Amino acid sequence: MKVTPLEKQQVSGPAVAMYEELEQKGGKVINFNFFKVLAYKPEILKTFMEFYQQVWREGTMPAATKELAYLRTSILNGCEY
């Protein structure tokens, strides 16, 4: 089963604001298919974004280390991203 990611013009309500926030922080949302699929359930998208922001906020672990862990986990799980 294939789930088609939602484009900004296809969402409404709080999801629009979340797309705009993603665009401000990381360019165009077109790079964030994972978030675009979560937009089918805006409450899940909102919760995940809050978690995601906490993971990537500045802290004791350098961003490069977080990125390597993210990449390694993706590779081990056969993810394309």
N, CA, C and O atoms as a CHARMM CRD file, in Angstrom:
* protein
*
  324
    1    1 MET  N      0.84300  -1.17900   0.00000 PROA 1      0.00000
    2    1 MET  CA     0.00000   0.00000   0.00000 PROA 1      0.00000
    3    1 MET  C      0.88400   1.23600   0.00000 PROA 1      0.00000
    4    1 MET  O      1.81600   1.34400   0.79700 PROA 1      0.00000
    5    2 LYS  N      0.59300   2.14600  -0.87900 PROA 2      0.00000
    6    2 LYS  CA     1.35800   3.38300  -0.96600 PROA 2      0.00000
    7    2 LYS  C      0.51900   4.53500  -0.41700 PROA 2      0.00000
    8    2 LYS  O     -0.64700   4.69500  -0.77700 PROA 2      0.00000
    9    3 VAL  N      1.12300   5.32700   0.45100 PROA 3      0.00000
   10    3 VAL  CA     0.46300   6.51000   1.00200 PROA 3      0.00000
   11    3 VAL  C      1.08500   7.72600   0.34100 PROA 3      0.00000
   12    3 VAL  O      2.29500   7.93600   0.42500 PROA 3      0.00000
   13    4 THR  N      0.26700   8.51800  -0.30900 PROA 4      0.00000
   14    4 THR  CA     0.74600   9.70700  -1.00400 PROA 4      0.00000
   15    4 THR  C      0.91200  10.85500  -0.00900 PROA 4      0.00000
   16    4 THR  O     -0.04300  11.21000   0.68200 PROA 4      0.00000
   17    5 PRO  N      2.10400  11.43800   0.07400 PROA 5      0.00000
   18    5 PRO  CA     2.31500  12.57400   0.97200 PROA 5      0.00000
   19    5 PRO  C      1.40900  13.75200   0.59100 PROA 5      0.00000
   20    5 PRO  O      1.16100  14.00500  -0.58800 PROA 5      0.00000
   21    6 LEU  N      0.92500  14.46000   1.60600 PROA 6      0.00000
   22    6 LEU  CA     0.05700  15.61100   1.38000 PROA 6      0.00000
   23    6 LEU  C      0.88100  16.87100   1.13800 PROA 6      0.00000
   24    6 LEU  O      1.83000  17.15400   1.86900 PROA 6      0.00000
   25    7 GLU  N      0.51400  17.61200   0.12100 PROA 7      0.00000
   26    7 GLU  CA     1.14900  18.89400  -0.15300 PROA 7      0.00000
   27    7 GLU  C      0.47800  19.97200   0.70400 PROA 7      0.00000
   28    7 GLU  O     -0.62800  19.77300   1.20600 PROA 7      0.00000
   29    8 LYS  N      1.14000  21.08900   0.86600 PROA 8      0.00000
   30    8 LYS  CA     0.64600  22.16100   1.73000 PROA 8      0.00000
   31    8 LYS  C     -0.76900  22.59700   1.35800 PROA 8      0.00000
   32    8 LYS  O     -1.58800  22.85300   2.24200 PROA 8      0.00000
   33    9 GLN  N     -1.06700  22.68400   0.05700 PROA 9      0.00000
   34    9 GLN  CA    -2.38800  23.12200  -0.36700 PROA 9      0.00000
   35    9 GLN  C     -3.47100  22.07600  -0.09600 PROA 9      0.00000
   36    9 GLN  O     -4.65400  22.36800  -0.26400 PROA 9      0.00000
   37   10 GLN  N     -3.09400  20.87300   0.31800 PROA 10     0.00000
   38   10 GLN  CA    -4.04800  19.81700   0.60900 PROA 10     0.00000
   39   10 GLN  C     -4.40100  19.72000   2.09000 PROA 10     0.00000
   40   10 GLN  O     -5.31300  18.97800   2.45600 PROA 10     0.00000
   41   11 VAL  N     -3.70100  20.45400   2.94100 PROA 11     0.00000
   42   11 VAL  CA    -3.95300  20.38200   4.37900 PROA 11     0.00000
   43   11 VAL  C     -4.71600  21.61200   4.83300 PROA 11     0.00000
   44   11 VAL  O     -4.79600  22.61200   4.11900 PROA 11     0.00000
   45   12 SER  N     -5.27500  21.52400   6.03200 PROA 12     0.00000
   46   12 SER  CA    -6.01000  22.66500   6.57900 PROA 12     0.00000
   47   12 SER  C     -5.76900  22.73800   8.07800 PROA 12     0.00000
   48   12 SER  O     -5.15200  21.85700   8.67600 PROA 12     0.00000
   49   13 GLY  N     -6.26600  23.80000   8.65700 PROA 13     0.00000
   50   13 GLY  CA    -6.17700  23.97500  10.10300 PROA 13     0.00000
   51   13 GLY  C     -4.75100  24.03400  10.60600 PROA 13     0.00000
   52   13 GLY  O     -3.89000  24.67500  10.00400 PROA 13     0.00000
   53   14 PRO  N     -4.50800  23.34300  11.74200 PROA 14     0.00000
   54   14 PRO  CA    -3.18500  23.41000  12.37300 PROA 14     0.00000
   55   14 PRO  C     -2.05600  22.84600  11.50200 PROA 14     0.00000
   56   14 PRO  O     -0.89800  23.22600  11.67100 PROA 14     0.00000
   57   15 ALA  N     -2.38300  21.95300  10.58500 PROA 15     0.00000
   58   15 ALA  CA    -1.33700  21.37000   9.74400 PROA 15     0.00000
   59   15 ALA  C     -0.68400  22.42400   8.85600 PROA 15     0.00000
   60   15 ALA  O      0.50200  22.31600   8.54700 PROA 15     0.00000
   61   16 VAL  N     -1.43400  23.43600   8.44300 PROA 16     0.00000
   62   16 VAL  CA    -0.87000  24.51000   7.61300 PROA 16     0.00000
   63   16 VAL  C      0.23700  25.22800   8.38100 PROA 16     0.00000
   64   16 VAL  O      1.31300  25.48600   7.84100 PROA 16     0.00000
   65   17 ALA  N     -0.03700  25.54700   9.63600 PROA 17     0.00000
   66   17 ALA  CA     0.97000  26.22600  10.46400 PROA 17     0.00000
   67   17 ALA  C      2.20600  25.35200  10.65600 PROA 17     0.00000
   68   17 ALA  O      3.32800  25.85800  10.68900 PROA 17     0.00000
   69   18 MET  N      2.00300  24.05200  10.78100 PROA 18     0.00000
   70   18 MET  CA     3.14300  23.14800  10.95100 PROA 18     0.00000
   71   18 MET  C      3.97300  23.07600   9.67500 PROA 18     0.00000
   72   18 MET  O      5.20100  23.02000   9.74500 PROA 18     0.00000
   73   19 TYR  N      3.32700  23.07700   8.51600 PROA 19     0.00000
   74   19 TYR  CA     4.06500  23.10000   7.24800 PROA 19     0.00000
   75   19 TYR  C      4.89100  24.37900   7.15300 PROA 19     0.00000
   76   19 TYR  O      6.05200  24.34800   6.74400 PROA 19     0.00000
   77   20 GLU  N      4.28500  25.49700   7.53100 PROA 20     0.00000
   78   20 GLU  CA     4.98900  26.78100   7.47300 PROA 20     0.00000
   79   20 GLU  C      6.18900  26.78300   8.41400 PROA 20     0.00000
   80   20 GLU  O      7.24500  27.32000   8.08000 PROA 20     0.00000
   81   21 GLU  N      6.02500  26.18200   9.58800 PROA 21     0.00000
   82   21 GLU  CA     7.14800  26.08900  10.53500 PROA 21     0.00000
   83   21 GLU  C      8.27200  25.23800   9.95200 PROA 21     0.00000
   84   21 GLU  O      9.44400  25.59600  10.06900 PROA 21     0.00000
   85   22 LEU  N      7.92700  24.12300   9.32900 PROA 22     0.00000
   86   22 LEU  CA     8.93900  23.27400   8.70200 PROA 22     0.00000
   87   22 LEU  C      9.65500  24.01300   7.57400 PROA 22     0.00000
   88   22 LEU  O     10.86900  23.88800   7.41500 PROA 22     0.00000
   89   23 GLU  N      8.89900  24.77900   6.79700 PROA 23     0.00000
   90   23 GLU  CA     9.50800  25.54500   5.70000 PROA 23     0.00000
   91   23 GLU  C     10.50300  26.55800   6.24400 PROA 23     0.00000
   92   23 GLU  O     11.58000  26.73400   5.67400 PROA 23     0.00000
   93   24 GLN  N     10.15500  27.22700   7.34100 PROA 24     0.00000
   94   24 GLN  CA    11.04600  28.22600   7.93200 PROA 24     0.00000
   95   24 GLN  C     12.32300  27.59200   8.46700 PROA 24     0.00000
   96   24 GLN  O     13.40300  28.17300   8.36300 PROA 24     0.00000
   97   25 LYS  N     12.19600  26.40800   9.03500 PROA 25     0.00000
   98   25 LYS  CA    13.34900  25.77400   9.66900 PROA 25     0.00000
   99   25 LYS  C     14.22000  24.98200   8.71100 PROA 25     0.00000
  100   25 LYS  O     15.42000  24.83700   8.94800 PROA 25     0.00000
  101   26 GLY  N     13.64400  24.46800   7.63300 PROA 26     0.00000
  102   26 GLY  CA    14.44300  23.59000   6.80900 PROA 26     0.00000
  103   26 GLY  C     14.17700  23.68600   5.33100 PROA 26     0.00000
  104   26 GLY  O     14.35700  22.70600   4.60800 PROA 26     0.00000
  105   27 GLY  N     13.75700  24.82800   4.86700 PROA 27     0.00000
  106   27 GLY  CA    13.49200  24.95100   3.44700 PROA 27     0.00000
  107   27 GLY  C     12.10800  24.48000   3.09100 PROA 27     0.00000
  108   27 GLY  O     11.19200  24.55700   3.90900 PROA 27     0.00000
  109   28 LYS  N     11.94800  24.00500   1.91200 PROA 28     0.00000
  110   28 LYS  CA    10.64100  23.57300   1.42700 PROA 28     0.00000
  111   28 LYS  C     10.23900  22.24300   2.05600 PROA 28     0.00000
  112   28 LYS  O     11.07800  21.36900   2.27400 PROA 28     0.00000
  113   29 VAL  N      8.97300  22.10100   2.33900 PROA 29     0.00000
  114   29 VAL  CA     8.46100  20.87900   2.94100 PROA 29     0.00000
  115   29 VAL  C      8.57700  19.70800   1.97000 PROA 29     0.00000
  116   29 VAL  O      8.47200  18.55200   2.38000 PROA 29     0.00000
  117   30 ILE  N      8.79200  19.99600   0.69300 PROA 30     0.00000
  118   30 ILE  CA     8.88600  18.90300  -0.27700 PROA 30     0.00000
  119   30 ILE  C      9.97900  17.91000   0.09700 PROA 30     0.00000
  120   30 ILE  O      9.95800  16.77100  -0.37000 PROA 30     0.00000
  121   31 ASN  N     10.92300  18.31400   0.92200 PROA 31     0.00000
  122   31 ASN  CA    11.98700  17.42400   1.36600 PROA 31     0.00000
  123   31 ASN  C     11.56400  16.56100   2.54800 PROA 31     0.00000
  124   31 ASN  O     12.32700  15.69500   2.97700 PROA 31     0.00000
  125   32 PHE  N     10.38100  16.77700   3.07400 PROA 32     0.00000
  126   32 PHE  CA     9.96300  16.11600   4.30100 PROA 32     0.00000
  127   32 PHE  C      8.75300  15.22100   4.07200 PROA 32     0.00000
  128   32 PHE  O      7.69200  15.45700   4.65000 PROA 32     0.00000
  129   33 ASN  N      8.90100  14.19800   3.23600 PROA 33     0.00000
  130   33 ASN  CA     7.77700  13.30700   2.94700 PROA 33     0.00000
  131   33 ASN  C      7.23700  12.63300   4.19900 PROA 33     0.00000
  132   33 ASN  O      6.03400  12.39300   4.30200 PROA 33     0.00000
  133   34 PHE  N      8.10400  12.32700   5.14400 PROA 34     0.00000
  134   34 PHE  CA     7.65100  11.70600   6.39000 PROA 34     0.00000
  135   34 PHE  C      6.62100  12.59500   7.08300 PROA 34     0.00000
  136   34 PHE  O      5.57400  12.11400   7.51300 PROA 34     0.00000
  137   35 PHE  N      6.91700  13.88800   7.19100 PROA 35     0.00000
  138   35 PHE  CA     6.00100  14.83300   7.82600 PROA 35     0.00000
  139   35 PHE  C      4.71100  14.97300   7.00500 PROA 35     0.00000
  140   35 PHE  O      3.62000  15.11800   7.55700 PROA 35     0.00000
  141   36 LYS  N      4.86300  14.92700   5.69200 PROA 36     0.00000
  142   36 LYS  CA     3.71300  15.06800   4.80600 PROA 36     0.00000
  143   36 LYS  C      2.74800  13.88900   4.92200 PROA 36     0.00000
  144   36 LYS  O      1.54400  14.04800   4.72200 PROA 36     0.00000
  145   37 VAL  N      3.26900  12.72200   5.24100 PROA 37     0.00000
  146   37 VAL  CA     2.39800  11.57200   5.46100 PROA 37     0.00000
  147   37 VAL  C      1.72800  11.68700   6.83600 PROA 37     0.00000
  148   37 VAL  O      0.54800  11.36900   6.98500 PROA 37     0.00000
  149   38 LEU  N      2.48200  12.13800   7.82600 PROA 38     0.00000
  150   38 LEU  CA     1.89300  12.33700   9.15600 PROA 38     0.00000
  151   38 LEU  C      0.76900  13.37200   9.12600 PROA 38     0.00000
  152   38 LEU  O     -0.08600  13.37400  10.01100 PROA 38     0.00000
  153   39 ALA  N      0.76000  14.24000   8.13200 PROA 39     0.00000
  154   39 ALA  CA    -0.25400  15.29600   8.04400 PROA 39     0.00000
  155   39 ALA  C     -1.66200  14.73800   7.85400 PROA 39     0.00000
  156   39 ALA  O     -2.63700  15.47100   8.02300 PROA 39     0.00000
  157   40 TYR  N     -1.78700  13.46600   7.51000 PROA 40     0.00000
  158   40 TYR  CA    -3.11300  12.85200   7.45800 PROA 40     0.00000
  159   40 TYR  C     -3.76000  12.85000   8.84400 PROA 40     0.00000
  160   40 TYR  O     -4.98400  12.85800   8.97600 PROA 40     0.00000
  161   41 LYS  N     -2.91900  12.84000   9.85800 PROA 41     0.00000
  162   41 LYS  CA    -3.38000  12.88500  11.24600 PROA 41     0.00000
  163   41 LYS  C     -2.66400  14.05800  11.93100 PROA 41     0.00000
  164   41 LYS  O     -1.61900  13.86300  12.55200 PROA 41     0.00000
  165   42 PRO  N     -3.22000  15.27800  11.82200 PROA 42     0.00000
  166   42 PRO  CA    -2.53300  16.47100  12.34700 PROA 42     0.00000
  167   42 PRO  C     -2.12500  16.37100  13.82000 PROA 42     0.00000
  168   42 PRO  O     -1.10000  16.92700  14.21500 PROA 42     0.00000
  169   43 GLU  N     -2.91900  15.66700  14.63600 PROA 43     0.00000
  170   43 GLU  CA    -2.56000  15.55800  16.05300 PROA 43     0.00000
  171   43 GLU  C     -1.28500  14.73200  16.22900 PROA 43     0.00000
  172   43 GLU  O     -0.48700  15.01000  17.12400 PROA 43     0.00000
  173   44 ILE  N     -1.09100  13.72400  15.38400 PROA 44     0.00000
  174   44 ILE  CA     0.13800  12.93100  15.43800 PROA 44     0.00000
  175   44 ILE  C      1.31000  13.74700  14.90100 PROA 44     0.00000
  176   44 ILE  O      2.40800  13.69600  15.45500 PROA 44     0.00000
  177   45 LEU  N      1.08100  14.50000  13.82500 PROA 45     0.00000
  178   45 LEU  CA     2.12200  15.37000  13.28000 PROA 45     0.00000
  179   45 LEU  C      2.58500  16.36400  14.33500 PROA 45     0.00000
  180   45 LEU  O      3.78600  16.56800  14.51000 PROA 45     0.00000
  181   46 LYS  N      1.64600  16.98000  15.03500 PROA 46     0.00000
  182   46 LYS  CA     1.98700  17.96500  16.07000 PROA 46     0.00000
  183   46 LYS  C      2.82300  17.32400  17.18400 PROA 46     0.00000
  184   46 LYS  O      3.84700  17.87300  17.59000 PROA 46     0.00000
  185   47 THR  N      2.38800  16.17600  17.66600 PROA 47     0.00000
  186   47 THR  CA     3.10900  15.48600  18.73600 PROA 47     0.00000
  187   47 THR  C      4.50800  15.08500  18.28700 PROA 47     0.00000
  188   47 THR  O      5.47300  15.25400  19.03300 PROA 47     0.00000
  189   48 PHE  N      4.62200  14.55600  17.07500 PROA 48     0.00000
  190   48 PHE  CA     5.93200  14.15400  16.58000 PROA 48     0.00000
  191   48 PHE  C      6.84700  15.35800  16.40600 PROA 48     0.00000
  192   48 PHE  O      8.03500  15.28400  16.72100 PROA 48     0.00000
  193   49 MET  N      6.30300  16.47000  15.90600 PROA 49     0.00000
  194   49 MET  CA     7.13400  17.66900  15.72200 PROA 49     0.00000
  195   49 MET  C      7.68300  18.16700  17.04900 PROA 49     0.00000
  196   49 MET  O      8.83300  18.60100  17.12300 PROA 49     0.00000
  197   50 GLU  N      6.86700  18.10700  18.10200 PROA 50     0.00000
  198   50 GLU  CA     7.34700  18.52100  19.42300 PROA 50     0.00000
  199   50 GLU  C      8.50500  17.62300  19.87200 PROA 50     0.00000
  200   50 GLU  O      9.51500  18.10700  20.38100 PROA 50     0.00000
  201   51 PHE  N      8.34400  16.31600  19.67700 PROA 51     0.00000
  202   51 PHE  CA     9.40400  15.37300  20.02100 PROA 51     0.00000
  203   51 PHE  C     10.65600  15.62700  19.18400 PROA 51     0.00000
  204   51 PHE  O     11.76400  15.69000  19.71700 PROA 51     0.00000
  205   52 TYR  N     10.47500  15.77100  17.87900 PROA 52     0.00000
  206   52 TYR  CA    11.56700  15.97700  16.93300 PROA 52     0.00000
  207   52 TYR  C     12.37600  17.23400  17.28500 PROA 52     0.00000
  208   52 TYR  O     13.60500  17.23400  17.21400 PROA 52     0.00000
  209   53 GLN  N     11.66800  18.29800  17.66400 PROA 53     0.00000
  210   53 GLN  CA    12.34500  19.53900  18.04200 PROA 53     0.00000
  211   53 GLN  C     13.19900  19.34100  19.28900 PROA 53     0.00000
  212   53 GLN  O     14.28500  19.91200  19.39400 PROA 53     0.00000
  213   54 GLN  N     12.72100  18.54700  20.22400 PROA 54     0.00000
  214   54 GLN  CA    13.49500  18.28700  21.43800 PROA 54     0.00000
  215   54 GLN  C     14.74600  17.45900  21.13400 PROA 54     0.00000
  216   54 GLN  O     15.81400  17.70100  21.69600 PROA 54     0.00000
  217   55 VAL  N     14.60000  16.49600  20.25100 PROA 55     0.00000
  218   55 VAL  CA    15.75700  15.66100  19.88300 PROA 55     0.00000
  219   55 VAL  C     16.83600  16.51700  19.22900 PROA 55     0.00000
  220   55 VAL  O     18.02100  16.35100  19.52000 PROA 55     0.00000
  221   56 TRP  N     16.43400  17.42900  18.34600 PROA 56     0.00000
  222   56 TRP  CA    17.40700  18.19600  17.57000 PROA 56     0.00000
  223   56 TRP  C     17.81200  19.52700  18.19000 PROA 56     0.00000
  224   56 TRP  O     18.63000  20.25000  17.62200 PROA 56     0.00000
  225   57 ARG  N     17.24300  19.85800  19.35400 PROA 57     0.00000
  226   57 ARG  CA    17.65700  21.11600  19.98300 PROA 57     0.00000
  227   57 ARG  C     19.09800  21.00500  20.46400 PROA 57     0.00000
  228   57 ARG  O     19.62900  19.91000  20.65000 PROA 57     0.00000
  229   58 GLU  N     19.71400  22.16200  20.65900 PROA 58     0.00000
  230   58 GLU  CA    21.10800  22.17600  21.10400 PROA 58     0.00000
  231   58 GLU  C     21.20700  21.56600  22.49700 PROA 58     0.00000
  232   58 GLU  O     20.40000  21.86400  23.37800 PROA 58     0.00000
  233   59 GLY  N     22.19000  20.72400  22.67900 PROA 59     0.00000
  234   59 GLY  CA    22.37900  20.07200  23.97200 PROA 59     0.00000
  235   59 GLY  C     23.79600  19.56600  24.09900 PROA 59     0.00000
  236   59 GLY  O     24.71700  20.09100  23.47300 PROA 59     0.00000
  237   60 THR  N     23.96100  18.54200  24.91400 PROA 60     0.00000
  238   60 THR  CA    25.30600  18.02900  25.15600 PROA 60     0.00000
  239   60 THR  C     25.82400  17.18000  24.00300 PROA 60     0.00000
  240   60 THR  O     27.03500  17.06800  23.81600 PROA 60     0.00000
  241   61 MET  N     24.93100  16.58700  23.23600 PROA 61     0.00000
  242   61 MET  CA    25.36500  15.77800  22.09200 PROA 61     0.00000
  243   61 MET  C     25.43400  16.65800  20.84400 PROA 61     0.00000
  244   61 MET  O     24.45800  17.32700  20.50500 PROA 61     0.00000
  245   62 PRO  N     26.56100  16.66300  20.16800 PROA 62     0.00000
  246   62 PRO  CA    26.69800  17.47200  18.96200 PROA 62     0.00000
  247   62 PRO  C     25.70700  17.03800  17.87200 PROA 62     0.00000
  248   62 PRO  O     25.35300  15.86300  17.77700 PROA 62     0.00000
  249   63 ALA  N     25.27400  17.98300  17.06800 PROA 63     0.00000
  250   63 ALA  CA    24.33100  17.70300  15.98100 PROA 63     0.00000
  251   63 ALA  C     24.87800  16.65300  15.01700 PROA 63     0.00000
  252   63 ALA  O     24.12200  15.82700  14.50800 PROA 63     0.00000
  253   64 ALA  N     26.18600  16.67900  14.76400 PROA 64     0.00000
  254   64 ALA  CA    26.79100  15.71000  13.84700 PROA 64     0.00000
  255   64 ALA  C     26.63400  14.27900  14.37600 PROA 64     0.00000
  256   64 ALA  O     26.41200  13.35200  13.59600 PROA 64     0.00000
  257   65 THR  N     26.74600  14.10000  15.67500 PROA 65     0.00000
  258   65 THR  CA    26.57400  12.77500  16.27700 PROA 65     0.00000
  259   65 THR  C     25.12600  12.32200  16.15800 PROA 65     0.00000
  260   65 THR  O     24.85500  11.15400  15.87900 PROA 65     0.00000
  261   66 LYS  N     24.20200  13.24400  16.37000 PROA 66     0.00000
  262   66 LYS  CA    22.77600  12.91900  16.21700 PROA 66     0.00000
  263   66 LYS  C     22.47900  12.51300  14.77700 PROA 66     0.00000
  264   66 LYS  O     21.73000  11.56800  14.53000 PROA 66     0.00000
  265   67 GLU  N     23.06900  13.22800  13.84000 PROA 67     0.00000
  266   67 GLU  CA    22.84800  12.92900  12.42400 PROA 67     0.00000
  267   67 GLU  C     23.40800  11.55200  12.06800 PROA 67     0.00000
  268   67 GLU  O     22.78200  10.80700  11.31400 PROA 67     0.00000
  269   68 LEU  N     24.57500  11.21000  12.59900 PROA 68     0.00000
  270   68 LEU  CA    25.15500   9.88900  12.35000 PROA 68     0.00000
  271   68 LEU  C     24.27700   8.78000  12.94100 PROA 68     0.00000
  272   68 LEU  O     24.09300   7.73800  12.31200 PROA 68     0.00000
  273   69 ALA  N     23.74400   8.99000  14.12100 PROA 69     0.00000
  274   69 ALA  CA    22.85500   7.99800  14.73600 PROA 69     0.00000
  275   69 ALA  C     21.58500   7.84300  13.90500 PROA 69     0.00000
  276   69 ALA  O     21.09900   6.72900  13.70800 PROA 69     0.00000
  277   70 TYR  N     21.05400   8.94800  13.42500 PROA 70     0.00000
  278   70 TYR  CA    19.86200   8.95700  12.56900 PROA 70     0.00000
  279   70 TYR  C     20.13300   8.18700  11.28000 PROA 70     0.00000
  280   70 TYR  O     19.32400   7.35700  10.86400 PROA 70     0.00000
  281   71 LEU  N     21.26200   8.46100  10.65800 PROA 71     0.00000
  282   71 LEU  CA    21.64200   7.79600   9.41700 PROA 71     0.00000
  283   71 LEU  C     21.85700   6.29800   9.63200 PROA 71     0.00000
  284   71 LEU  O     21.36700   5.47800   8.85600 PROA 71     0.00000
  285   72 ARG  N     22.58100   5.95200  10.67300 PROA 72     0.00000
  286   72 ARG  CA    22.86200   4.53500  10.95700 PROA 72     0.00000
  287   72 ARG  C     21.56700   3.76200  11.22400 PROA 72     0.00000
  288   72 ARG  O     21.39800   2.64700  10.73100 PROA 72     0.00000
  289   73 THR  N     20.67500   4.33700  11.98300 PROA 73     0.00000
  290   73 THR  CA    19.39000   3.68900  12.26800 PROA 73     0.00000
  291   73 THR  C     18.59800   3.49500  10.98500 PROA 73     0.00000
  292   73 THR  O     17.98300   2.44800  10.78100 PROA 73     0.00000
  293   74 SER  N     18.61200   4.49700  10.12800 PROA 74     0.00000
  294   74 SER  CA    17.90800   4.39500   8.84500 PROA 74     0.00000
  295   74 SER  C     18.49100   3.27500   7.99100 PROA 74     0.00000
  296   74 SER  O     17.74700   2.49500   7.39700 PROA 74     0.00000
  297   75 ILE  N     19.81200   3.19400   7.92700 PROA 75     0.00000
  298   75 ILE  CA    20.47200   2.15400   7.13400 PROA 75     0.00000
  299   75 ILE  C     20.13500   0.76500   7.67900 PROA 75     0.00000
  300   75 ILE  O     19.80200  -0.14300   6.91800 PROA 75     0.00000
  301   76 LEU  N     20.22500   0.61000   8.99600 PROA 76     0.00000
  302   76 LEU  CA    19.93700  -0.69900   9.61100 PROA 76     0.00000
  303   76 LEU  C     18.50000  -1.14300   9.36800 PROA 76     0.00000
  304   76 LEU  O     18.21700  -2.33900   9.29100 PROA 76     0.00000
  305   77 ASN  N     17.58700  -0.16800   9.24700 PROA 77     0.00000
  306   77 ASN  CA    16.17400  -0.48900   9.04500 PROA 77     0.00000
  307   77 ASN  C     15.76100  -0.46700   7.58000 PROA 77     0.00000
  308   77 ASN  O     14.58400  -0.63400   7.26000 PROA 77     0.00000
  309   78 GLY  N     16.72900  -0.26000   6.68800 PROA 78     0.00000
  310   78 GLY  CA    16.43300  -0.26800   5.25600 PROA 78     0.00000
  311   78 GLY  C     15.61100   0.91700   4.77800 PROA 78     0.00000
  312   78 GLY  O     14.89200   0.82100   3.78300 PROA 78     0.00000
  313   79 CYS  N     15.71900   2.03700   5.48900 PROA 79     0.00000
  314   79 CYS  CA    14.97200   3.23700   5.10900 PROA 79     0.00000
  315   79 CYS  C     15.67100   3.95800   3.95100 PROA 79     0.00000
  316   79 CYS  O     16.89600   3.93400   3.83800 PROA 79     0.00000
  317   80 GLU  N     14.88000   4.58900   3.10900 PROA 80     0.00000
  318   80 GLU  CA    15.43600   5.35900   2.00000 PROA 80     0.00000
  319   80 GLU  C     15.94900   6.71100   2.45800 PROA 80     0.00000
  320   80 GLU  O     16.80200   7.29400   1.78900 PROA 80     0.00000
  321   81 TYR  N     15.46100   7.22400   3.56500 PROA 81     0.00000
  322   81 TYR  CA    15.82600   8.57000   3.99700 PROA 81     0.00000
  323   81 TYR  C     16.92200   8.51700   5.03000 PROA 81     0.00000
  324   81 TYR  O     17.36300   9.55900   5.51500 PROA 81     0.00000
